[in-house]
Amino acid sequence: MALLEVSNLRTSFFTDAGEVKAVDGVSFELDRGRVLGIVGESGSGKSVTAYSIMQILAPTGKIVGGSVKLNGQELVGAGENVLRTVRGNRVSIIFQDPMTSLNPTYTIGHQLEEAIRLHTPRNRRQARERALELLVLVNVNEPAKRLKQYPYELSGGMRQRVMIAMALACEPDILIADEPTTALDVTIQAQILELMQDLQRKLGMAIIMITHDLGVVAQMCDEIIVMYAGSICERGTADEIFYNPHHEYTKGLMRSIPRDENNGERLKPISGTPIDLLNMPAGCPFAPRCDNAMKICLTQRAETMQLSPTHSACCWVNVRDAQNEGTKSPAEGGEARE
Protein backbone atom coordinates (compact mmCIF):
# COMPACT_ATOMS: atom_id res chain seq x y z
CA MET A 1 0.00 0.00 0.00
CA ALA A 2 1.27 3.46 -0.93
CA LEU A 3 2.06 5.89 1.86
CA LEU A 4 -0.12 8.59 0.25
CA GLU A 5 -2.97 7.97 -2.19
CA VAL A 6 -4.67 10.95 -3.86
CA SER A 7 -7.64 9.98 -6.03
CA ASN A 8 -9.62 12.35 -8.29
CA LEU A 9 -9.02 15.26 -5.92
CA ARG A 10 -11.10 18.33 -6.75
CA THR A 11 -10.73 21.62 -4.90
CA SER A 12 -12.61 24.82 -5.71
CA PHE A 13 -12.59 28.40 -4.47
CA PHE A 14 -15.98 30.06 -4.36
CA THR A 15 -15.68 33.75 -5.19
CA ASP A 16 -18.06 36.55 -6.11
CA ALA A 17 -17.09 36.01 -9.75
CA GLY A 18 -17.89 32.30 -9.61
CA GLU A 19 -16.33 28.91 -8.85
CA VAL A 20 -12.61 28.57 -9.50
CA LYS A 21 -11.68 24.92 -10.04
CA ALA A 22 -8.11 25.18 -8.78
CA VAL A 23 -7.57 21.40 -8.61
CA ASP A 24 -9.61 19.32 -11.04
CA GLY A 25 -9.32 15.54 -10.84
CA VAL A 26 -5.74 15.08 -9.61
CA SER A 27 -4.64 11.50 -8.80
CA PHE A 28 -1.25 10.14 -7.76
CA GLU A 29 0.49 7.86 -5.25
CA LEU A 30 3.61 8.38 -3.17
CA ASP A 31 5.68 5.60 -1.61
CA ARG A 32 7.99 5.82 1.40
CA GLY A 33 11.43 7.20 0.70
CA ARG A 34 10.46 8.60 -2.71
CA VAL A 35 10.69 12.18 -3.96
CA LEU A 36 7.81 13.42 -6.11
CA GLY A 37 8.10 16.68 -8.03
CA ILE A 38 5.06 18.75 -9.00
CA VAL A 39 5.88 21.38 -11.61
CA GLY A 40 3.95 23.96 -13.57
CA GLU A 41 3.62 27.71 -13.93
CA SER A 42 1.89 29.95 -11.39
CA GLY A 43 -1.81 29.15 -11.11
CA SER A 44 -1.46 25.54 -12.27
CA GLY A 45 -2.71 24.15 -8.95
CA LYS A 46 0.54 22.89 -7.46
CA SER A 47 0.32 24.60 -4.06
CA VAL A 48 -3.45 24.13 -3.78
CA THR A 49 -2.91 20.39 -4.22
CA ALA A 50 -0.51 20.42 -1.27
CA TYR A 51 -2.79 22.58 0.87
CA SER A 52 -5.67 20.24 0.06
CA ILE A 53 -3.67 17.25 1.29
CA MET A 54 -3.06 19.03 4.61
CA GLN A 55 -6.48 20.76 4.48
CA ILE A 56 -5.14 24.22 5.23
CA LEU A 57 -7.14 26.00 2.54
CA ALA A 58 -8.32 29.60 2.67
CA PRO A 59 -11.90 30.12 3.95
CA THR A 60 -13.23 30.36 0.39
CA GLY A 61 -11.62 27.06 -0.60
CA LYS A 62 -13.25 23.66 -0.28
CA ILE A 63 -12.51 20.09 -1.32
CA VAL A 64 -15.55 19.24 -3.43
CA GLY A 65 -14.64 15.69 -4.36
CA GLY A 66 -12.07 12.93 -4.34
CA SER A 67 -10.03 11.14 -1.73
CA VAL A 68 -6.77 11.65 0.17
CA LYS A 69 -5.54 8.61 2.09
CA LEU A 70 -2.50 8.55 4.35
CA ASN A 71 -1.49 4.97 5.18
CA GLY A 72 -5.02 3.96 4.26
CA GLN A 73 -6.66 6.56 6.52
CA GLU A 74 -9.10 8.86 4.73
CA LEU A 75 -8.38 12.54 5.42
CA VAL A 76 -11.12 14.17 3.33
CA GLY A 77 -14.03 14.72 5.69
CA ALA A 78 -12.00 13.79 8.78
CA GLY A 79 -12.62 15.87 11.88
CA GLU A 80 -10.30 18.62 13.08
CA ASN A 81 -9.05 16.41 15.94
CA VAL A 82 -7.85 13.81 13.44
CA LEU A 83 -6.26 16.42 11.17
CA ARG A 84 -4.46 17.98 14.11
CA THR A 85 -2.65 14.68 14.71
CA VAL A 86 -1.71 14.48 11.03
CA ARG A 87 -0.39 18.01 10.48
CA GLY A 88 3.14 18.33 11.78
CA ASN A 89 3.30 14.79 13.15
CA ARG A 90 2.85 12.79 9.95
CA VAL A 91 2.83 15.42 7.20
CA SER A 92 4.78 18.69 7.44
CA ILE A 93 5.15 21.58 5.03
CA ILE A 94 7.86 24.14 4.27
CA PHE A 95 6.26 27.31 2.95
CA GLN A 96 7.64 29.44 0.17
CA ASP A 97 8.74 32.54 2.06
CA PRO A 98 10.21 31.90 5.53
CA MET A 99 10.09 35.60 6.43
CA THR A 100 6.30 35.59 6.28
CA SER A 101 6.03 32.14 7.88
CA LEU A 102 8.10 32.96 10.97
CA ASN A 103 6.70 35.35 13.56
CA PRO A 104 8.98 38.43 13.70
CA THR A 105 8.06 39.15 17.35
CA TYR A 106 9.32 35.83 18.77
CA THR A 107 12.79 34.31 18.87
CA ILE A 108 13.74 31.33 16.74
CA GLY A 109 14.03 29.22 19.88
CA HIS A 110 10.55 30.14 21.08
CA GLN A 111 8.97 29.22 17.74
CA LEU A 112 10.82 25.91 17.45
CA GLU A 113 10.03 24.96 21.03
CA GLU A 114 6.35 25.84 20.55
CA ALA A 115 6.07 23.48 17.58
CA ILE A 116 7.85 20.69 19.46
CA ARG A 117 5.73 21.03 22.61
CA LEU A 118 2.53 21.22 20.58
CA HIS A 119 3.14 17.91 18.81
CA THR A 120 5.20 15.91 21.33
CA PRO A 121 5.01 15.21 25.09
CA ARG A 122 8.35 16.95 25.76
CA ASN A 123 8.58 19.53 28.55
CA ARG A 124 10.16 22.97 28.13
CA ARG A 125 13.73 21.83 28.82
CA GLN A 126 13.44 18.81 26.54
CA ALA A 127 11.89 20.95 23.81
CA ARG A 128 14.83 23.35 23.97
CA GLU A 129 17.29 20.46 23.72
CA ARG A 130 15.38 19.10 20.73
CA ALA A 131 15.35 22.55 19.09
CA LEU A 132 19.13 22.69 19.45
CA GLU A 133 19.44 19.20 17.93
CA LEU A 134 17.32 20.23 14.96
CA LEU A 135 19.39 23.33 14.23
CA VAL A 136 22.51 21.16 14.29
CA LEU A 137 20.78 18.67 11.97
CA VAL A 138 20.08 21.36 9.36
CA ASN A 139 23.63 22.72 9.61
CA VAL A 140 22.89 26.06 11.29
CA ASN A 141 26.14 27.50 12.63
CA GLU A 142 26.25 28.63 16.27
CA PRO A 143 22.87 27.00 17.01
CA ALA A 144 22.74 28.05 20.68
CA LYS A 145 23.15 31.68 19.62
CA ARG A 146 20.51 31.36 16.86
CA LEU A 147 17.90 30.17 19.34
CA LYS A 148 18.01 33.60 21.00
CA GLN A 149 17.79 35.56 17.77
CA TYR A 150 14.77 36.91 15.88
CA PRO A 151 13.99 36.04 12.23
CA TYR A 152 15.13 39.44 10.91
CA GLU A 153 18.60 38.78 12.36
CA LEU A 154 19.10 35.76 10.09
CA SER A 155 19.86 35.56 6.38
CA GLY A 156 17.31 34.14 3.92
CA GLY A 157 19.13 30.81 3.71
CA MET A 158 19.37 30.57 7.50
CA ARG A 159 15.64 31.30 7.89
CA GLN A 160 14.85 28.57 5.37
CA ARG A 161 16.97 26.13 7.38
CA VAL A 162 14.98 27.08 10.49
CA MET A 163 11.74 26.37 8.60
CA ILE A 164 13.08 22.96 7.57
CA ALA A 165 14.06 22.27 11.19
CA MET A 166 10.55 23.18 12.33
CA ALA A 167 9.01 20.90 9.70
CA LEU A 168 11.24 18.02 10.83
CA ALA A 169 10.49 18.49 14.53
CA CYS A 170 8.28 15.39 14.68
CA GLU A 171 10.09 13.36 12.00
CA PRO A 172 7.09 13.27 9.62
CA ASP A 173 6.44 10.54 7.07
CA ILE A 174 5.95 13.14 4.33
CA LEU A 175 7.62 16.53 3.91
CA ILE A 176 5.95 18.94 1.48
CA ALA A 177 8.32 21.63 0.20
CA ASP A 178 6.42 24.46 -1.48
CA GLU A 179 8.90 26.45 -3.60
CA PRO A 180 11.59 26.10 -0.89
CA THR A 181 14.33 27.89 -2.85
CA THR A 182 12.44 30.64 -4.70
CA ALA A 183 13.66 33.65 -2.71
CA LEU A 184 17.26 32.43 -2.37
CA ASP A 185 20.32 33.08 -4.50
CA VAL A 186 21.81 30.27 -6.57
CA THR A 187 24.52 29.30 -4.09
CA ILE A 188 22.11 29.07 -1.16
CA GLN A 189 19.60 27.20 -3.34
CA ALA A 190 22.18 24.50 -3.96
CA GLN A 191 22.94 24.24 -0.24
CA ILE A 192 19.24 23.91 0.69
CA LEU A 193 18.63 21.22 -1.95
CA GLU A 194 21.72 19.30 -0.86
CA LEU A 195 20.53 19.56 2.75
CA MET A 196 17.07 18.21 1.87
CA GLN A 197 18.55 15.29 -0.06
CA ASP A 198 20.82 14.46 2.86
CA LEU A 199 17.95 14.61 5.37
CA GLN A 200 15.75 12.49 3.11
CA ARG A 201 18.40 9.79 3.03
CA LYS A 202 18.99 9.94 6.79
CA LEU A 203 15.34 9.98 7.86
CA GLY A 204 13.83 7.91 5.03
CA MET A 205 10.86 10.24 4.62
CA ALA A 206 8.95 10.89 1.40
CA ILE A 207 9.12 14.39 -0.12
CA ILE A 208 6.72 16.29 -2.36
CA MET A 209 8.72 19.04 -4.06
CA ILE A 210 6.53 21.80 -5.50
CA THR A 211 8.32 24.17 -7.85
CA HIS A 212 8.34 25.93 -11.21
CA ASP A 213 12.13 25.43 -11.41
CA LEU A 214 12.78 22.39 -13.60
CA GLY A 215 16.43 22.36 -12.57
CA VAL A 216 15.35 21.62 -9.00
CA VAL A 217 13.21 18.61 -9.91
CA ALA A 218 15.89 17.24 -12.25
CA GLN A 219 18.33 17.20 -9.35
CA MET A 220 16.05 15.81 -6.64
CA CYS A 221 13.00 13.92 -7.88
CA ASP A 222 12.37 10.26 -8.70
CA GLU A 223 9.05 11.04 -10.36
CA ILE A 224 7.57 14.23 -11.83
CA ILE A 225 3.99 15.42 -12.28
CA VAL A 226 3.41 18.29 -14.72
CA MET A 227 0.27 20.33 -13.96
CA TYR A 228 -1.62 22.84 -16.05
CA ALA A 229 -4.94 24.55 -15.21
CA GLY A 230 -5.53 22.38 -12.17
CA SER A 231 -5.02 19.04 -13.93
CA ILE A 232 -2.17 16.63 -14.50
CA CYS A 233 -1.13 16.72 -18.13
CA GLU A 234 1.90 14.43 -17.91
CA ARG A 235 3.53 12.14 -15.37
CA GLY A 236 6.74 10.09 -15.51
CA THR A 237 10.22 9.54 -14.19
CA ALA A 238 12.68 12.43 -14.32
CA ASP A 239 14.39 10.91 -17.38
CA GLU A 240 11.09 10.39 -19.21
CA ILE A 241 9.90 13.94 -18.59
CA PHE A 242 13.19 15.60 -19.48
CA TYR A 243 14.32 13.45 -22.41
CA ASN A 244 11.04 12.15 -23.84
CA PRO A 245 8.18 14.59 -23.06
CA HIS A 246 4.84 13.76 -24.66
CA HIS A 247 2.54 16.66 -23.79
CA GLU A 248 2.86 19.88 -25.75
CA TYR A 249 2.95 21.92 -22.54
CA THR A 250 5.82 19.83 -21.15
CA LYS A 251 7.66 20.23 -24.44
CA GLY A 252 7.18 23.99 -24.17
CA LEU A 253 8.64 23.99 -20.67
CA MET A 254 11.66 22.03 -21.88
CA ARG A 255 12.25 24.46 -24.77
CA SER A 256 12.33 27.36 -22.33
CA ILE A 257 15.21 25.95 -20.24
CA PRO A 258 18.72 27.32 -20.88
CA ARG A 259 20.94 24.42 -21.96
CA ASP A 260 24.60 24.02 -22.88
CA GLU A 261 23.62 22.73 -26.33
CA ASN A 262 21.60 25.86 -27.18
CA ASN A 263 24.69 27.19 -29.00
CA GLY A 264 23.66 30.80 -28.56
CA GLU A 265 20.13 30.27 -29.88
CA ARG A 266 17.31 32.25 -28.30
CA LEU A 267 15.04 30.45 -25.87
CA LYS A 268 11.50 29.72 -27.03
CA PRO A 269 8.95 30.84 -24.42
CA ILE A 270 5.43 29.46 -24.36
CA SER A 271 3.20 31.93 -26.17
CA GLY A 272 0.00 33.40 -24.77
CA THR A 273 -1.12 33.74 -21.16
CA PRO A 274 -2.24 31.20 -18.53
CA ILE A 275 -5.83 30.02 -18.79
CA ASP A 276 -8.63 31.83 -16.96
CA LEU A 277 -9.92 29.23 -14.48
CA LEU A 278 -13.30 31.00 -14.39
CA ASN A 279 -13.75 30.43 -18.13
CA MET A 280 -12.34 27.00 -18.84
CA PRO A 281 -12.61 25.79 -22.43
CA ALA A 282 -14.48 22.62 -23.34
CA GLY A 283 -11.37 21.00 -24.77
CA CYS A 284 -7.74 20.92 -23.74
CA PRO A 285 -6.98 23.95 -21.52
CA PHE A 286 -3.58 24.35 -23.19
CA ALA A 287 -5.02 24.42 -26.72
CA PRO A 288 -5.18 28.27 -27.02
CA ARG A 289 -1.39 28.42 -26.44
CA CYS A 290 -0.40 25.26 -28.33
CA ASP A 291 1.39 25.55 -31.68
CA ASN A 292 0.24 22.04 -32.66
CA ALA A 293 -3.40 22.33 -31.59
CA MET A 294 -5.98 20.53 -33.75
CA LYS A 295 -9.72 21.08 -34.09
CA ILE A 296 -10.53 18.30 -31.66
CA CYS A 297 -8.28 19.93 -29.03
CA LEU A 298 -10.71 22.87 -28.86
CA THR A 299 -13.79 20.75 -28.14
CA GLN A 300 -12.68 17.59 -26.32
CA ARG A 301 -10.08 16.63 -23.76
CA ALA A 302 -7.87 13.69 -24.60
CA GLU A 303 -7.92 10.68 -22.31
CA THR A 304 -4.75 9.77 -20.48
CA MET A 305 -2.55 7.54 -22.63
CA GLN A 306 -0.18 5.12 -20.91
CA LEU A 307 3.10 5.41 -22.78
CA SER A 308 5.07 3.08 -20.49
CA PRO A 309 4.50 1.53 -17.05
CA THR A 310 5.75 4.77 -15.47
CA HIS A 311 4.91 7.38 -18.12
CA SER A 312 1.51 8.82 -19.08
CA ALA A 313 0.19 11.94 -20.81
CA CYS A 314 -3.15 13.31 -22.00
CA CYS A 315 -2.59 15.00 -25.37
CA TRP A 316 -4.36 14.56 -28.72
CA VAL A 317 -1.00 14.70 -30.50
CA ASN A 318 -0.16 11.33 -28.94
CA VAL A 319 -3.50 9.95 -30.08
CA ARG A 320 -2.91 11.20 -33.62
CA ASP A 321 0.59 9.73 -33.70
CA ALA A 322 -0.69 6.41 -32.39
CA GLN A 323 -3.40 6.33 -35.07
CA ASN A 324 -0.86 7.18 -37.76
CA GLU A 325 1.22 4.24 -36.62
CA GLY A 326 -1.82 1.99 -36.70
CA THR A 327 -1.76 1.52 -32.94
CA LYS A 328 -4.98 1.24 -30.99
CA SER A 329 -5.50 4.36 -28.83
CA PRO A 330 -7.87 5.12 -25.94
CA ALA A 331 -9.58 7.95 -27.84
CA GLU A 332 -13.33 7.81 -28.19
CA GLY A 333 -13.94 11.24 -29.64
CA GLY A 334 -13.28 10.43 -33.28
CA GLU A 335 -10.23 11.11 -35.37
CA ALA A 336 -7.99 14.06 -34.67
CA ARG A 337 -7.89 16.28 -37.74
CA GLU A 338 -5.79 19.28 -38.59
C-alpha angles and dihedrals in degrees: 000000000000118000091232126023119186114184126186091328113190123185125177136185115216110214136166088260093053142270117331110203097208095168116028118183102330117175131175143133131226125200128204116279094015129122117220120192122206112194136177141113124286112296095025093117101255099128094037088056089055093045089050091054090054092033095229096135126151116265091262092053125089138172102238099180148352136056138276115192125184111194087339094308114125112231100180106094093009116140124258091254090059093045091050089061091049100048111079095357100062104005123031132179135210109208125219102250115037092191091065093039096054119069108243092207096060131063122251090248093053093051094047093047091048091055092047095048092046094056104029136046093243119131124228096275093046091047091054091050090050091048089054091049091052094051089051089048092056092046099250109165118231092011096181090056093046092056089066095047131091124237094255089060092063131075121247092258092049092050090051090052089052090052090051090049090052091050091051095048093106097031095244125207091230129033116196113201111194108197091321096177103036099108096040131093120249096263094050090044090059091049093050093048092048089049092051092049091050093049091047090055093046098046099031093223126150118246132206107200113198115193147130089218108099091191089064095053092045089058099043115021133090093191133020132207117197114206131195128174093352096308137094110251098174138009132183148114118304091258093049094050096045101038103027110027116174105185119078091229092054090048089052091052091051092050090054095058118100108240135182090239093057088096093205095310118144118257117251111230122200108263125233130022133289116280121270104244090204091060106038116178122239092241134040110337091219094053096096089059099036120108091202098046117144130201093263090055089066096054108028137036117231118240118243111274119207106224096175136347089277103027129074137159138175108220131128090222088069090049091050092048091048091051091048089054091049092246120144110250132194093242118126099171098084130258121331109240132188 
